[in-house]
Structure formats: C-alpha cells, structure tokens
Amino acid sequence: MVSLSSSRMFQLLQGHLQPAAHLTRKSRLVTKDGRCNIEFGNIEYSNHFAYLLDFWTTFVEIRWRFVLLLFVASFTGSWFIFSLLWYWIAKSNGDLMGQNRTDGHVQCVDNVNGLTTAFLYSLETQTTIGYGGRALTGHCAGTVALIIIQSLIGVFINCFMCGVILAKISLPKKRAKTVTFSDTAVICLKKGSLCLLIRVANLRKTLLIGSQIYGKLLRTTTTADGETIILDQVDIDFMVDAGKDNLFFVCPLTLYHVINASSPFYELSADSLPQQDFELVVFLDGTAESTSSACQVRTSYVPQEIKWGYSFLPIISRTKTGKYRVDFSNFSKSVRVTTPHCIHCFETDLDQRKHNNQEKGGIDNLGFQVIDIHDSVDVTKM
C-alpha cells in the first residue's frame, strides 16, 4: 500500500514538474545559424496567387528536393505530352501498326508505329539526340510545325531549369555560411568603459566589401497605456576599433557595445542578467568580393549565452616567417577578468576616483624635503 502511494505521488510530482521545465525552454526568433523561427497563419487564399505571379523567386527559394522533382517532371512531362501529339498525328495519318495502309501510303514520320516509338521520337527530338531511325518525311505540314514548337519549348525548359539551379547554387546566403560568430558574448571593461563584446570571423580569404554591423534587442515590453508589445525592437550600436562602417574584414573582429545611460543594458547586473527575457540579434551586411552579391549574416544571443565578467582570449599571432596566424581553437573561449558588478557600481567608483583626484590638486613628492632659511644671513656679502 505504501509503494502504491509512493508511485502515485511520484507521478503527480512528475506531471507538475514537466510543464515547468517546458516553460523554461525559450524559443528563439533567430537561430544561431541565422534562420528565422516564424510562421504565418490565416493568410487569405487570394494572397497565394502572389507566389505564382512571382514564380521565379518561388522556384529559387523552394527546397532542393522540389527543384529536382520539378527538373525531372518538366522534362519527362514535356516528352510524354509531345509523344501523345506525335502518336495522334501518326494515328490520324494511318502510320500505326495494324492500320490498313494502301500501296501508295506516305508516312508523316518514319518508324513511329506505336506509343512507345512516339515517346522515343519525342525524347530524341527535344534532346537533339537523333539516332537516325526515326525522322520526319516532310510530307505533312503539321509535323513541321509541331517539331518547331517542341524544339522552342525544349530550349525554354533548358534555360529556365539551368537558371534556377545556377541561382540556387549562387545564393548569397551560401556565402554567409562562411562567416561565423562566437558562441557566446561577454561583458567586461574595454578602454575604460563597460562593454558587451562579440567576436565575428570571415572563414574565406576573399573580403566582404562595405561591411556594416548592427544589432536589435528583441523583448516584450508594456507601454504606459498598458499595451503589451511582443518582439519590441531596440537598436543596438556595435563598433570595432577600426570604425563602424566599411570594415577591413580580413581577420576576426571583436565587436563591442558600450553600456551607458542610453543603452538598454543599463539596468542589468551580474545577478539579474540570467533572469532576463530578451534576445539579442546581431546582423552583418556586406558585399561578396568574388560575386558582387549582397549578403546578410545574422545570429542571436539569449541571456544565458552572455557571460558577465569574462573576456575573449587572443587568437591572432605572428609566425617566424612573418605571416599572421589566426587560432580558431580559441575563437569562442573566454577567461574571467575583473569586472564591476553593475554599471552603477562602475560609475560610482569612477566618480569617486575623479573626486579624490580633484581634492588632491597635485601630486605628492615623497622625496621633497623642507629646508629652513634664516633671514639674518646676508648672502650678498663676499
């Protein structure tokens, strides 16, 4: 009886604990690899026709499995449809096997005497194979018009499918796969200010021209009127030592955001940071040097991925041969450093040090000695 009550109690506790654990898992709007976790619902059916009108973008953005299916279906379907037309012409002219032919019968297409041979002739015509066994006789005007139409449609399908495949291969987001961000962000002192630091690297030697880096802080806010705004966006300015725009992105860069009174992280502290509910999305826009195509790289950080009181390890060194070497094994690694507990602590300590310097009004020289000079001594006499 005790064992049954214990098992029952364990089941009840398990049922209460599972929902709480489920609530602690926060879903991202932007994943670490840059994909947006969002879906659209209750779209009117009339709006779906907009995707058909913009068919080129639709075909370029669909998955590879559907592109390959479209590739096979377009060619196979066109061969089969035209084979039915060739079969109909052959049947109308009495060229099929089993039909009553007269002695002076003239065929429209040689050696097309069934549906299978009509399909083979359609395939050979559209792919310009031409084995030589099946060919037009030139005695039927309809066959000449049909072969012209099929040849033009075959060229159009070839150009369209090659364009779609080439466009998918050269999509700018593929270039974005070779730009990576650090797994975590850190908060520490940099140049006398409390800053949030993120590291980014270009894995290719070709540059990203005109690179610009910026961030968006996504959080749920409540206005003074009581309106709840989900995914409220706040601008986050990032800088590097070389500037803000038109970066020389030849080696990994460390981005930093100064936490001051205008920063949305102003009220955070080392203790309150893990309990926050926000998502920091970082963007890098640039133009690929090799393809001249614009691309955007993005990633996101949640509070649990921001380390307070840590700094990134150095990764750039110089070899004996004079080359610069980047050690990516330390790209996302950080080490604990001395950091104020909060921005208010840092500002208070800074103000106190400034106040102490103003009170001193000078610098004490411990080696200076005071010498008494007697007025009775006349130093002008020889």
Solvent accessible surface area in square Angstrom, and as a share of the most:
residue,aa,sasa,rsa
1,M,189,0.84
2,V,118,0.68
3,S,81,0.52
4,L,123,0.61
5,S,60,0.39
6,S,61,0.40
7,S,53,0.34
8,R,143,0.52
9,M,122,0.54
10,F,132,0.55
11,Q,105,0.47
12,L,89,0.44
13,L,99,0.49
14,Q,80,0.35
15,G,43,0.41
16,H,137,0.61
17,L,121,0.60
18,Q,106,0.47
19,P,73,0.46
20,A,52,0.40
21,A,55,0.43
22,H,110,0.49
23,L,145,0.72
24,T,111,0.64
25,R,166,0.61
26,K,94,0.40
27,S,88,0.56
28,R,49,0.18
29,L,37,0.18
30,V,7,0.04
31,T,31,0.18
32,K,74,0.31
33,D,80,0.42
34,G,8,0.08
35,R,149,0.54
36,C,71,0.42
37,N,85,0.43
38,I,104,0.53
39,E,158,0.71
40,F,155,0.65
41,G,60,0.58
42,N,163,0.83
43,I,64,0.33
44,E,118,0.53
45,Y,185,0.71
46,S,72,0.47
47,N,75,0.38
48,H,83,0.37
49,F,129,0.54
50,A,60,0.46
51,Y,120,0.46
52,L,121,0.60
53,L,151,0.75
54,D,73,0.38
55,F,104,0.43
56,W,104,0.37
57,T,53,0.31
58,T,40,0.23
59,F,55,0.23
60,V,13,0.08
61,E,123,0.55
62,I,47,0.24
63,R,156,0.57
64,W,97,0.34
65,R,149,0.54
66,F,100,0.41
67,V,0,0.00
68,L,98,0.49
69,L,117,0.58
70,L,51,0.25
71,F,76,0.31
72,V,91,0.52
73,A,54,0.42
74,S,28,0.18
75,F,29,0.12
76,T,62,0.36
77,G,28,0.27
78,S,12,0.08
79,W,44,0.16
80,F,97,0.41
81,I,105,0.53
82,F,13,0.05
83,S,0,0.00
84,L,78,0.39
85,L,71,0.35
86,W,2,0.01
87,Y,67,0.25
88,W,161,0.56
89,I,26,0.13
90,A,2,0.01
91,K,110,0.47
92,S,80,0.52
93,N,47,0.24
94,G,15,0.14
95,D,0,0.00
96,L,14,0.07
97,M,144,0.64
98,G,84,0.81
99,Q,58,0.26
100,N,156,0.80
101,R,107,0.39
102,T,105,0.61
103,D,159,0.83
104,G,66,0.64
105,H,57,0.25
106,V,76,0.44
107,Q,44,0.20
108,C,4,0.03
109,V,4,0.02
110,D,59,0.31
111,N,80,0.41
112,V,3,0.02
113,N,51,0.26
114,G,21,0.20
115,L,81,0.40
116,T,99,0.58
117,T,29,0.17
118,A,0,0.00
119,F,59,0.24
120,L,70,0.35
121,Y,10,0.04
122,S,0,0.00
123,L,40,0.20
124,E,9,0.04
125,T,20,0.12
126,Q,13,0.06
127,T,52,0.30
128,T,120,0.70
129,I,75,0.38
130,G,56,0.53
131,Y,162,0.62
132,G,65,0.62
133,G,39,0.38
134,R,52,0.19
135,A,48,0.38
136,L,48,0.24
137,T,41,0.24
138,G,55,0.53
139,H,130,0.58
140,C,27,0.16
141,A,88,0.68
142,G,46,0.44
143,T,0,0.00
144,V,67,0.39
145,A,51,0.39
146,L,18,0.09
147,I,45,0.23
148,I,96,0.49
149,I,88,0.45
150,Q,0,0.00
151,S,47,0.30
152,L,119,0.59
153,I,68,0.35
154,G,1,0.01
155,V,88,0.50
156,F,138,0.58
157,I,23,0.12
158,N,60,0.31
159,C,86,0.52
160,F,38,0.16
161,M,4,0.02
162,C,84,0.50
163,G,24,0.23
164,V,0,0.00
165,I,46,0.24
166,L,119,0.59
167,A,25,0.19
168,K,11,0.05
169,I,106,0.54
170,S,66,0.42
171,L,36,0.18
172,P,43,0.27
173,K,117,0.49
174,K,89,0.38
175,R,28,0.10
176,A,14,0.11
177,K,126,0.53
178,T,26,0.15
179,V,8,0.05
180,T,43,0.25
181,F,18,0.07
182,S,1,0.01
183,D,89,0.46
184,T,27,0.15
185,A,0,0.00
186,V,0,0.00
187,I,1,0.00
188,C,4,0.03
189,L,73,0.36
190,K,43,0.18
191,K,154,0.65
192,G,57,0.55
193,S,33,0.21
194,L,1,0.00
195,C,1,0.00
196,L,1,0.00
197,L,12,0.06
198,I,0,0.00
199,R,17,0.06
200,V,0,0.00
201,A,0,0.00
202,N,14,0.07
203,L,97,0.48
204,R,133,0.48
205,K,197,0.83
206,T,53,0.31
207,L,44,0.22
208,L,2,0.01
209,I,97,0.49
210,G,34,0.32
211,S,0,0.00
212,Q,84,0.37
213,I,6,0.03
214,Y,69,0.26
215,G,1,0.01
216,K,53,0.23
217,L,2,0.01
218,L,9,0.04
219,R,81,0.29
220,T,80,0.46
221,T,35,0.20
222,T,94,0.55
223,T,52,0.30
224,A,114,0.88
225,D,137,0.71
226,G,53,0.51
227,E,109,0.49
228,T,81,0.47
229,I,62,0.32
230,I,130,0.66
231,L,79,0.39
232,D,38,0.20
233,Q,113,0.50
234,V,40,0.23
235,D,96,0.50
236,I,2,0.01
237,D,81,0.42
238,F,2,0.01
239,M,73,0.33
240,V,9,0.05
241,D,99,0.51
242,A,85,0.66
243,G,30,0.29
244,K,92,0.39
245,D,72,0.37
246,N,117,0.60
247,L,13,0.06
248,F,137,0.57
249,F,1,0.01
250,V,80,0.46
251,C,43,0.26
252,P,14,0.09
253,L,26,0.13
254,T,41,0.24
255,L,1,0.00
256,Y,24,0.09
257,H,14,0.06
258,V,39,0.22
259,I,4,0.02
260,N,63,0.32
261,A,80,0.62
262,S,101,0.65
263,S,9,0.06
264,P,33,0.21
265,F,3,0.01
266,Y,42,0.16
267,E,130,0.59
268,L,14,0.07
269,S,20,0.13
270,A,33,0.25
271,D,96,0.50
272,S,36,0.23
273,L,4,0.02
274,P,64,0.40
275,Q,140,0.62
276,Q,67,0.30
277,D,100,0.52
278,F,11,0.05
279,E,6,0.03
280,L,0,0.00
281,V,2,0.01
282,V,0,0.00
283,F,32,0.13
284,L,0,0.00
285,D,39,0.20
286,G,7,0.07
287,T,48,0.28
288,A,2,0.01
289,E,86,0.38
290,S,83,0.54
291,T,91,0.53
292,S,92,0.59
293,S,30,0.19
294,A,77,0.59
295,C,10,0.06
296,Q,67,0.30
297,V,11,0.06
298,R,70,0.25
299,T,3,0.02
300,S,0,0.00
301,Y,0,0.00
302,V,15,0.09
303,P,3,0.02
304,Q,124,0.55
305,E,34,0.15
306,I,10,0.05
307,K,77,0.33
308,W,29,0.10
309,G,5,0.05
310,Y,51,0.19
311,S,27,0.17
312,F,18,0.07
313,L,53,0.26
314,P,110,0.69
315,I,11,0.06
316,I,79,0.40
317,S,59,0.38
318,R,159,0.58
319,T,52,0.30
320,K,212,0.90
321,T,121,0.70
322,G,34,0.33
323,K,148,0.63
324,Y,155,0.59
325,R,128,0.47
326,V,43,0.25
327,D,41,0.21
328,F,88,0.37
329,S,72,0.47
330,N,37,0.19
331,F,15,0.06
332,S,32,0.21
333,K,109,0.46
334,S,25,0.16
335,V,71,0.41
336,R,162,0.59
337,V,55,0.32
338,T,130,0.76
339,T,28,0.16
340,P,28,0.17
341,H,86,0.39
342,C,16,0.10
343,I,4,0.02
344,H,77,0.34
345,C,59,0.35
346,F,20,0.09
347,E,56,0.25
348,T,87,0.51
349,D,68,0.35
350,L,56,0.28
351,D,88,0.45
352,Q,108,0.48
353,R,119,0.44
354,K,112,0.47
355,H,101,0.45
356,N,64,0.33
357,N,102,0.52
358,Q,141,0.62
359,E,118,0.53
360,K,150,0.64
361,G,72,0.70
362,G,47,0.45
363,I,173,0.88
364,D,124,0.64
365,N,111,0.57
366,L,173,0.86
367,G,64,0.62
368,F,150,0.62
369,Q,145,0.65
370,V,128,0.74
371,I,142,0.72
372,D,117,0.61
373,I,153,0.78
374,H,132,0.59
375,D,143,0.74
376,S,106,0.68
377,V,96,0.55
378,D,71,0.37
379,V,130,0.75
380,T,110,0.64
381,K,154,0.65
382,M,235,1.05
